[in-house]
Amino acid sequence: MNTDKIYAEQIANEYAPKQTSKVIALKKLDKKAKRPAEIFTFTFGVISSLVLGTGMCLCMGAIGGGTPLSMIIGIGVGILGLVGCGVNYPIYKKKLEKGKQKYGSDIIRLAKEIAGDE
């Protein structure tokens, strides 16, 4: 077994022009359909969790000095964070459905081409 030949082939394959296959194009379209919903969901979820945590800190007196006013504000902020966490999944489902509708026809057409149904 010639290891130099194998190594040379690996290096040559790295620099050879890549041919895009239909499967790779299908995967890219699938990611393109799902990515906006995922980015929004993760961002909105993190922000809602931070808002909820801030409300909890205000209620427990860790920030705000532990006054009754900070506790009332903390309850309001905490409820706002809970609502944000609660609506995150339904928003995700709607945004995902919108992305699937936008790219669905292209994905189905390409999938049929790959499967050989056309």
C-alpha positions in Angstrom: 0.0 0.0 0.0 1.4 3.3 -1.1 0.6 5.9 1.6 2.1 8.7 -0.5 -0.3 8.0 -3.3 -3.3 8.0 -0.9 -2.1 11.2 0.7 -1.7 12.9 -2.7 -5.2 11.8 -3.7 -6.6 13.3 -0.5 -4.9 16.6 -1.1 -6.0 16.6 -4.7 -9.6 16.0 -3.7 -9.5 18.9 -1.4 -8.6 21.3 -4.1 -10.7 19.8 -6.9 -13.8 21.7 -7.9 -16.8 20.5 -6.1 -19.8 19.4 -8.0 -23.1 20.3 -6.4 -25.5 17.4 -6.4 -29.2 17.5 -6.2 -29.2 16.1 -2.6 -26.9 18.9 -1.5 -29.2 21.5 -3.1 -32.2 19.8 -1.4 -30.4 20.0 2.0 -29.6 23.7 1.4 -33.2 24.5 0.5 -34.4 22.7 3.6 -32.1 24.7 5.8 -33.1 27.9 4.0 -36.7 27.2 4.8 -36.1 26.4 8.5 -33.3 28.9 9.4 -35.3 32.1 9.9 -37.8 30.4 12.3 -35.0 28.8 14.3 -33.0 32.0 14.6 -36.0 34.0 15.7 -37.1 31.3 18.2 -33.7 31.0 19.9 -33.3 34.8 20.1 -36.8 35.4 21.4 -36.5 32.5 23.8 -33.3 33.8 25.3 -34.6 37.3 25.6 -37.9 36.1 27.2 -35.9 34.0 29.7 -33.7 36.9 30.7 -36.8 39.1 31.2 -38.3 36.4 33.4 -35.1 36.1 35.4 -35.0 39.9 35.8 -38.5 39.8 37.2 -37.7 37.0 39.6 -34.6 39.0 40.8 -36.7 42.0 41.4 -39.4 40.0 43.3 -36.8 38.3 45.5 -35.0 41.5 46.3 -31.7 40.5 44.7 -31.9 43.7 42.7 -34.0 46.8 43.3 -33.4 47.0 47.0 -36.3 44.7 48.1 -38.9 47.4 48.3 -42.6 46.7 47.7 -42.5 48.8 44.5 -39.7 46.6 43.1 -41.6 43.5 44.0 -44.7 44.8 42.1 -42.6 45.7 39.1 -40.8 42.4 39.3 -44.2 40.5 39.2 -45.1 42.5 36.0 -41.7 41.9 34.4 -41.8 38.2 35.3 -45.3 37.8 33.8 -44.1 39.5 30.7 -41.2 37.0 30.5 -43.6 34.1 31.1 -45.9 35.3 28.3 -42.9 35.6 26.0 -41.7 32.1 26.8 -45.3 30.8 26.3 -45.9 32.3 22.9 -42.4 31.4 21.6 -43.4 27.9 20.3 -46.6 29.0 18.5 -44.7 31.8 16.8 -42.0 29.3 15.8 -44.6 27.0 14.3 -46.1 29.8 12.2 -42.8 31.1 11.0 -41.7 27.5 10.1 -45.0 27.0 8.2 -44.4 30.2 6.3 -40.9 29.1 5.3 -42.2 25.7 4.2 -44.8 27.4 2.1 -42.2 29.7 0.5 -39.8 26.9 -0.4 -42.1 23.9 -0.4 -42.7 23.7 -4.2 -39.0 23.9 -5.0 -38.2 21.2 -2.3 -40.9 18.9 -3.6 -39.8 19.3 -7.2 -36.2 18.6 -6.4 -37.1 15.6 -4.2 -39.1 14.1 -7.0 -36.2 14.6 -9.4 -33.9 12.8 -6.9 -36.4 10.0 -6.4 -36.8 9.7 -10.2 -40.6 10.2 -10.1 -40.6 12.8 -12.9 
